[in-house]
Amino acid sequence: MTLAVWLAGGAAVIGAGLGLFSLVAPAKAAEIVRLRADWDAPGGFAEFRATYGGLLLFAHLAVLLAIVMQAQAGMASVIGTAFAVGAGWIGAAIGRAIAMAVDHGEHQTRTGYNAFSTGFELALGLALLAPWLGHLGG
């Protein structure tokens, strides 16, 4: 297994762990990401288990499954799944960076939390993109 696959696998384990945590402890996950359900709209709390939990968990498990099945499915399965999930993390980092640049005056978005989160999202995204980036090189 190449270094790029190890990087993607490690990032996928971290992402899956975040998803599992959010699935099991949605109130704590909501507190960490500083969001609250709208108590006037019944059912909204389920969004934390669904998006921060199930979606994150299973997207990253798909990467891990592709890595485990690489011998049968080929390297393209690893590149494809890791690229899709990694692109999502890069998109999150870009969105957060835009918020820090554009929304700070009205919403005080330039915080240590957002700076750390942008770096974290970039790191996970790049680690997940490592197999695709390595493929570009040859």
C-alpha positions in Angstrom: 0.0 0.0 0.0 1.4 3.4 -1.0 1.9 6.4 1.3 -1.0 8.2 -0.5 -3.4 5.3 0.4 -2.2 5.3 4.0 -2.8 9.1 4.2 -6.3 8.7 2.7 -7.0 5.8 5.0 -5.9 7.7 8.1 -8.1 10.7 7.1 -11.0 8.4 6.5 -10.6 6.8 9.9 -10.7 10.3 11.5 -13.7 11.4 9.4 -15.5 8.1 10.2 -14.8 8.7 13.9 -16.2 12.2 13.7 -19.3 10.8 12.0 -19.7 8.0 14.6 -19.3 10.4 17.4 -22.0 12.7 15.9 -24.3 9.7 15.3 -24.0 8.5 18.9 -23.8 11.9 20.7 -25.6 14.5 18.5 -26.1 17.0 21.2 -22.4 17.1 22.0 -21.6 17.3 18.2 -24.0 20.2 17.9 -22.3 21.9 20.8 -18.8 21.4 19.2 -19.9 22.9 15.8 -21.8 25.6 17.6 -25.2 25.0 16.0 -28.6 24.5 17.6 -31.8 22.9 16.3 -34.7 25.3 15.7 -37.0 24.2 18.5 -39.9 25.8 16.6 -39.5 23.4 13.7 -40.1 19.8 15.1 -37.7 17.2 13.9 -34.8 19.4 13.1 -32.6 17.9 15.8 -32.4 14.7 13.6 -30.3 16.7 11.1 -27.3 16.3 13.5 -27.5 12.5 13.5 -28.2 12.5 9.8 -25.7 14.9 8.4 -22.9 15.1 11.0 -23.4 11.5 11.9 -24.6 9.1 9.2 -23.4 11.1 6.2 -19.9 11.7 7.6 -19.6 8.1 8.9 -20.7 6.3 5.8 -18.9 8.6 3.3 -15.6 7.8 5.1 -16.5 4.1 5.5 -16.9 4.0 1.7 -13.3 5.2 1.3 -12.1 2.6 3.8 -14.1 -0.1 2.0 -12.5 0.9 -1.3 -9.1 0.7 0.3 -9.8 -2.8 1.8 -11.2 -4.0 -1.5 -8.4 -2.4 -3.6 -7.2 -5.8 -4.8 -10.6 -6.7 -6.2 -11.9 -3.3 -7.2 -8.7 -1.7 -8.3 -6.9 1.6 -7.4 -9.5 3.6 -9.4 -12.1 2.8 -6.6 -9.8 4.2 -4.0 -9.0 7.3 -6.1 -12.7 7.9 -6.9 -14.1 7.5 -3.4 -11.3 9.4 -1.7 -11.5 12.2 -4.3 -15.2 12.7 -3.7 -14.9 12.8 0.1 -11.7 14.9 0.0 -13.3 17.4 -2.4 -16.1 17.8 0.2 -13.6 18.6 2.9 -11.8 21.1 0.6 -15.2 22.7 -0.1 -15.9 23.0 3.6 -12.6 24.8 4.1 -13.2 27.1 1.2 -16.6 28.0 2.5 -15.3 28.6 6.0 -12.5 30.8 4.6 -15.0 32.8 2.5 -17.1 33.3 5.6 -14.1 34.5 7.6 -13.2 37.0 4.8 -16.7 38.2 3.8 -18.9 37.8 6.9 -16.6 38.9 9.7 -18.0 42.5 10.0 -21.6 41.3 10.5 -21.1 37.9 12.1 -17.6 37.9 13.8 -16.4 34.9 11.9 -12.6 35.4 12.3 -12.2 33.2 15.3 -9.5 30.8 16.5 -12.1 28.0 16.1 -12.7 28.9 12.5 -9.0 29.2 11.7 -8.3 25.8 13.3 -11.3 24.3 11.5 -10.2 25.6 8.2 -6.7 24.1 8.7 -8.2 20.8 9.9 -10.6 20.6 6.9 -7.8 21.4 4.4 -5.5 18.7 6.0 -8.2 16.0 5.9 -9.2 17.0 2.4 -5.6 16.9 1.1 -4.9 13.6 2.8 -8.0 12.2 1.2 -7.0 13.6 -2.2 -3.5 12.1 -1.9 -4.2 9.0 -4.1 -5.7 11.2 -6.8 -2.8 13.7 -6.6 -0.3 10.9 -6.7 -2.1 9.5 -9.8 -1.7 12.8 -11.5 2.0 12.5 -11.2 2.2 9.3 -13.1 
